[in-house]
Amino acid sequence: RRFRPDTITRLQTLAQGTPEEKLLQTLQRLEPIARSQLLAAAGLDEDTAVHTLHTLLENGQIIRLDAQLLSHAAYQRWADHLTGLLADYHRQYPLRLGLPREEARSRLKLPTAVFNPFVTYAAQDGLVAEAGALLRQPDHAIRFTPAQQTAIDRLLAQLAQAGITTPSVKECQMAVGEDVYFALVELGQLRPISHDVVYTAGQYETIIRQLQAFLAAHGRINAAQVRDEFQTSRKYAIALLEHLDERKITRREGDERVLIA
């Protein structure tokens, strides 16, 4: 093993190289690595190691990812891998906002403590954009075809006219297609509150405000009261009450929901 060309080069650098070469080679062998561990492993006296590390950080050959250090060469490899993943994902799923962050981390085989600051650094570099639990290319946006937009406009108008008794999730998906439906959810234009009940963003906010006002006045609410308040069926009343529980606006006590202070 010690006579492989890369091994011979590494040993020659460790024996004859400049402090910068020695520190970089040590880093590239162990990265990502904590500052104290790198300084201890570099084979340099402490003052030289500290000064050399400062120089390499200043000129960008080493970058800091929170408590870890990484060579710029390794960062570039990771960044190329990530941007390639995002490009492939956007090609395959143009109507999705981005790649799930955890999937990207798994594909890069990086621990969370390293992946998160790496993504932050890449975002500052303009290579990636963070969108909650998703990652995307900075220039990626969901774009609908004219035909899709026509179907969307028709669905949104239908939902608005329906009031609280909206078409089912399945009916909405059939109206615009599943991919378009989920894109509208990601974009916040649709707000599903259960597997079968969905509202436009505007409807949702209005309904939640009305429920909160009722709770503020009475302290508690049940399915019959929701049904009467909104002139709707039990199906929608139960879905709304369960959604209030999920949002921690209420907690269930028997058949009633009680406002959480």
Secondary structure as GFF3:
##gff-version 3
##sequence-region A 1 261
A	DSSP	alpha_helix	5	16	.	.	.	ID=ss1
A	DSSP	alpha_helix	19	30	.	.	.	ID=ss2
A	DSSP	beta_strand	33	34	.	.	.	ID=ss3
A	DSSP	alpha_helix	35	41	.	.	.	ID=ss4
A	DSSP	alpha_helix	46	58	.	.	.	ID=ss5
A	DSSP	beta_strand	62	65	.	.	.	ID=ss6
A	DSSP	beta_strand	68	71	.	.	.	ID=ss7
A	DSSP	alpha_helix	72	92	.	.	.	ID=ss8
A	DSSP	beta_strand	99	100	.	.	.	ID=ss9
A	DSSP	alpha_helix	101	108	.	.	.	ID=ss10
A	DSSP	alpha_helix	112	124	.	.	.	ID=ss11
A	DSSP	beta_strand	129	131	.	.	.	ID=ss12
A	DSSP	beta_strand	134	136	.	.	.	ID=ss13
A	DSSP	alpha_helix	146	162	.	.	.	ID=ss14
A	DSSP	alpha_helix	169	176	.	.	.	ID=ss15
A	DSSP	alpha_helix	178	186	.	.	.	ID=ss16
A	DSSP	beta_strand	190	192	.	.	.	ID=ss17
A	DSSP	beta_strand	198	200	.	.	.	ID=ss18
A	DSSP	alpha_helix	201	218	.	.	.	ID=ss19
A	DSSP	beta_strand	220	222	.	.	.	ID=ss20
A	DSSP	alpha_helix	223	230	.	.	.	ID=ss21
A	DSSP	alpha_helix	234	246	.	.	.	ID=ss22
A	DSSP	beta_strand	250	253	.	.	.	ID=ss23
A	DSSP	beta_strand	256	259	.	.	.	ID=ss24
###
